Amino acid sequence: MNTNANTQTINAQSSKAVSGEELEQRAKSFVGLWATVSLAGLLTFPIINLVLGMFMVAGKFGAILVVSRNRLKDIGILLLAALAAVVAMFATMFAIETHFAGLAFLADFGFNCLLINRVWLGALGHAPTRLG
């Protein structure tokens, strides 16, 4: 009788077990979210935003110029994103000067998250290339 109960317990535990692929997908999702939030938080500081942001944009421009299949479209998207980032940065600084600092940093953080997810890790991050 005890053996039957142990077998049922083991079967119940194995049905709750998560496959390795599902665990890997969960880990990638968590790491991607953590990386986005960390980078967006780092880019919220104006000086770091300028320095690191410019290197990121320059690196992406370089990658697009070298391997992109839809070069003109991708550069247009990146230019619009860079322009929006500059406008957001100056809007943040203006809001700080008008004593809305907390709201400004929160808005900049949200915009950076959106920019990283939709542009950096989104369409441009996986743009079709001439190589394949």
C-alpha positions in Angstrom: 0.0 0.0 0.0 2.9 2.4 0.9 4.6 1.6 -2.4 1.4 2.7 -4.3 1.3 6.0 -2.4 5.0 6.6 -3.2 4.4 5.9 -6.9 1.5 8.3 -7.0 3.7 11.0 -5.3 6.5 10.5 -7.8 4.0 10.7 -10.7 2.5 13.9 -9.4 6.0 15.4 -9.0 7.1 14.4 -12.5 4.0 15.9 -14.0 4.8 19.2 -12.3 8.4 19.1 -13.6 9.4 21.7 -16.1 11.2 20.7 -19.3 14.7 21.9 -19.9 13.6 23.9 -22.9 10.9 25.7 -20.9 13.4 26.5 -18.1 15.9 27.8 -20.7 13.1 30.0 -22.2 12.2 31.3 -18.8 15.8 32.1 -18.0 16.3 34.0 -21.3 13.1 36.0 -20.7 14.2 37.0 -17.2 17.8 37.8 -18.3 16.4 39.9 -21.2 14.1 41.8 -18.9 16.8 42.3 -16.4 19.3 43.5 -19.0 16.7 45.9 -20.4 15.8 47.4 -17.0 19.4 47.7 -16.0 20.5 49.4 -19.2 17.5 51.7 -19.2 18.2 52.6 -15.6 21.8 53.3 -16.4 20.9 55.4 -19.4 18.6 57.5 -17.2 21.5 59.5 -15.9 22.1 62.3 -18.5 25.9 62.1 -18.8 25.9 58.3 -19.1 23.0 58.7 -21.5 25.1 60.9 -23.8 28.3 58.9 -23.7 27.0 55.3 -23.7 24.0 56.1 -25.8 26.2 57.6 -28.5 28.5 54.5 -28.6 25.4 52.2 -28.8 24.0 54.2 -31.7 27.3 54.4 -33.5 27.8 50.6 -33.0 24.3 50.0 -34.4 24.9 52.3 -37.4 28.1 50.4 -38.1 26.4 47.1 -38.0 23.6 48.2 -40.2 26.0 49.8 -42.8 28.0 46.6 -42.9 25.4 43.8 -43.0 21.9 45.2 -43.4 19.8 44.1 -46.3 17.3 47.0 -45.9 19.9 49.6 -45.2 17.9 52.7 -45.9 14.8 51.6 -43.9 16.9 50.5 -41.0 18.9 53.7 -40.9 15.7 55.7 -41.0 14.3 53.8 -38.0 17.6 54.3 -36.1 17.7 58.0 -36.9 14.1 58.5 -35.7 14.9 56.5 -32.5 18.1 58.6 -32.0 16.2 61.8 -32.5 13.5 60.7 -30.1 16.1 59.8 -27.5 17.7 63.3 -27.8 14.3 65.0 -27.5 13.5 62.8 -24.5 16.9 63.7 -22.9 16.3 67.4 -23.3 12.7 67.1 -22.2 14.0 65.4 -19.1 16.6 68.1 -18.4 13.9 70.8 -18.9 11.6 69.0 -16.5 14.4 68.8 -13.9 14.8 72.6 -14.2 11.1 73.1 -13.7 11.2 70.9 -10.5 9.6 67.8 -11.9 12.7 65.7 -11.5 11.2 62.5 -10.2 8.6 62.4 -13.0 11.2 63.3 -15.6 13.6 60.4 -14.6 10.6 58.0 -14.5 9.6 59.1 -18.0 13.1 58.8 -19.3 13.5 55.4 -17.7 10.3 54.2 -19.4 11.3 55.7 -22.7 14.7 54.0 -22.5 13.0 50.6 -21.8 10.8 51.1 -24.8 13.7 52.2 -27.0 15.8 49.2 -26.0 13.0 46.7 -26.4 11.5 47.9 -29.6 14.5 49.2 -31.5 17.7 47.7 -30.0 16.4 44.2 -29.2 13.5 44.4 -31.6 13.4 44.7 -35.4 16.8 46.2 -35.8 18.4 43.7 -33.4 17.3 40.9 -35.7 17.3 42.7 -39.0 17.8 40.5 -42.0 21.3 40.6 -43.3 23.1 40.1 -46.6 24.8 37.1 -45.0 21.7 35.1 -44.4 
